[in-house]
Amino acid sequence: MSQPVILVTGSNGQLGTVIQSLSALYPQYQFAFPGRDELPIDHPEKLQLYFKNHAPAFCINCAAYTAVDKAETDQDTAMRINGTAVGDLAAVCKLYHTKLIHISTDYVFDGNATLPYKEDHVTSPVNYYGETKLKGEELCLQNNADSIIVRTSWVYSEYGNNFVKTMMRLMKEKERLNVVNDQMGSPTYAADLAGAILMMIDEAVKDHTRWAPGIYHYSNEGVISWYDFAAAIKNLVKTDCIISPVPTSAYPTAAKRPAYSVMDKKKIQSVFNTSLVQWQSSLTRCISHLQTQ
């Protein structure tokens, strides 16, 4: 019997790169990591042709327009990639009997809650990026009800641009840094997220009844502010840079950010028996990898 093929779109982004690095741990699968030139998800005819030629068993959609502030002005591109293209991908996956896992975001919520957001909480994005990601979720389930959507938050890794790498660089360059302390959330180490997704697929291959469509929330455990996150990074890299907490109002951005984007993760734990890692231990792992690179 041939090995199931796992297609990873957006394979050069943070999560896609991490899945590439973990793929060797799953020799029972054949992975496909096409670049944007080979598989641009916002070109429906190229999508169709790729699936016709490769017929993957699973697709993990990591492709996304992630420039949150730029999305406010580059609205057409953001909506095409995060919204329309996700709907097209979901439809093609349904046509070729490919199981789809689509990655979404905490930014679909307004940030006004005081308790962690459950999957069925009313959505109301506060910026255009969040609107495009919400549209992608809606089109995904509309075109392919058998899909799984995983919302995540504050993703970082050893790859690409992210808060942890930016802070480490700035702490070397500057004596002082101001970081907002009134936006609360949970960081997600991309390696933990990738491991959880691959485990979901592995379970479904072993027992097809374990595939459970719907929306799930995933992040590391713990609730912190961006300032708390920066302070933890400072302690781990042992720098003298002074980190000062400031309100969001002191750091204006083109796109508004949700003040509270903590997500309830009980559903993914109960349905897939997913274990969650405390954010501190994951951050320690990531920084130790970055320091030995």
Secondary structure in CASP SS format (residue, H / E / C, confidence):
PFRMAT SS
TARGET T0000
AUTHOR 0000-0000-0000
METHOD secondary structure of the structure
MODEL  1
M C 1.00
S C 1.00
Q C 1.00
P C 1.00
V E 1.00
I E 1.00
L E 1.00
V E 1.00
T E 1.00
G C 1.00
S C 1.00
N C 1.00
G C 1.00
Q H 1.00
L H 1.00
G H 1.00
T H 1.00
V H 1.00
I H 1.00
Q H 1.00
S H 1.00
L H 1.00
S H 1.00
A H 1.00
L H 1.00
Y C 1.00
P C 1.00
Q C 1.00
Y C 1.00
Q E 1.00
F E 1.00
A E 1.00
F C 1.00
P C 1.00
G C 1.00
R C 1.00
D C 1.00
E C 1.00
L C 1.00
P C 1.00
I C 1.00
D C 1.00
H C 1.00
P H 1.00
E H 1.00
K H 1.00
L H 1.00
Q H 1.00
L H 1.00
Y H 1.00
F H 1.00
K H 1.00
N H 1.00
H H 1.00
A C 1.00
P C 1.00
A C 1.00
F E 1.00
C E 1.00
I E 1.00
N E 1.00
C C 1.00
A C 1.00
A C 1.00
Y C 1.00
T C 1.00
A C 1.00
V C 1.00
D C 1.00
K H 1.00
A H 1.00
E H 1.00
T C 1.00
D C 1.00
Q H 1.00
D H 1.00
T H 1.00
A H 1.00
M H 1.00
R H 1.00
I H 1.00
N H 1.00
G H 1.00
T H 1.00
A H 1.00
V H 1.00
G H 1.00
D H 1.00
L H 1.00
A H 1.00
A H 1.00
V H 1.00
C H 1.00
K H 1.00
L H 1.00
Y C 1.00
H C 1.00
T C 1.00
K E 1.00
L E 1.00
I E 1.00
H E 1.00
I E 1.00
S E 1.00
T E 1.00
D H 1.00
Y H 1.00
V H 1.00
F C 1.00
D C 1.00
G C 1.00
N C 1.00
A C 1.00
T C 1.00
L C 1.00
P C 1.00
Y E 1.00
K C 1.00
E C 1.00
D C 1.00
H C 1.00
V C 1.00
T C 1.00
S C 1.00
P C 1.00
V C 1.00
N C 1.00
Y H 1.00
Y H 1.00
G H 1.00
E H 1.00
T H 1.00
K H 1.00
L H 1.00
K H 1.00
G H 1.00
E H 1.00
E H 1.00
L H 1.00
C H 1.00
L H 1.00
Q H 1.00
N H 1.00
N C 1.00
A C 1.00
D C 1.00
S C 1.00
I E 1.00
I E 1.00
V E 1.00
R E 1.00
T E 1.00
S C 1.00
W C 1.00
V E 1.00
Y E 1.00
S C 1.00
E C 1.00
Y C 1.00
G C 1.00
N C 1.00
N C 1.00
F H 1.00
V H 1.00
K H 1.00
T H 1.00
M H 1.00
M H 1.00
R H 1.00
L H 1.00
M H 1.00
K H 1.00
E H 1.00
K C 1.00
E C 1.00
R E 1.00
L E 1.00
N E 1.00
V E 1.00
V E 1.00
N C 1.00
D C 1.00
Q C 1.00
M E 1.00
G E 1.00
S C 1.00
P C 1.00
T E 1.00
Y E 1.00
A H 1.00
A H 1.00
D H 1.00
L H 1.00
A H 1.00
G H 1.00
A H 1.00
I H 1.00
L H 1.00
M H 1.00
M H 1.00
I H 1.00
D H 1.00
E H 1.00
A H 1.00
V H 1.00
K H 1.00
D C 1.00
H H 1.00
T H 1.00
R H 1.00
W C 1.00
A C 1.00
P C 1.00
G E 1.00
I E 1.00
Y E 1.00
H E 1.00
Y C 1.00
S C 1.00
N C 1.00
E E 1.00
G C 1.00
V C 1.00
I E 1.00
S E 1.00
W H 1.00
Y H 1.00
D H 1.00
F H 1.00
A H 1.00
A H 1.00
A H 1.00
I H 1.00
K H 1.00
N H 1.00
L H 1.00
V H 1.00
K C 1.00
T C 1.00
D C 1.00
C C 1.00
I E 1.00
I E 1.00
S E 1.00
P E 1.00
V E 1.00
P C 1.00
T H 1.00
S H 1.00
A H 1.00
Y C 1.00
P C 1.00
T C 1.00
A C 1.00
A C 1.00
K C 1.00
R C 1.00
P C 1.00
A C 1.00
Y E 1.00
S C 1.00
V C 1.00
M E 1.00
D C 1.00
K C 1.00
K H 1.00
K H 1.00
I H 1.00
Q H 1.00
S H 1.00
V H 1.00
F H 1.00
N C 1.00
T C 1.00
S C 1.00
L C 1.00
V C 1.00
Q E 1.00
W H 1.00
Q H 1.00
S H 1.00
S H 1.00
L H 1.00
T H 1.00
R H 1.00
C H 1.00
I H 1.00
S H 1.00
H H 1.00
L H 1.00
Q H 1.00
T H 1.00
Q C 1.00
END
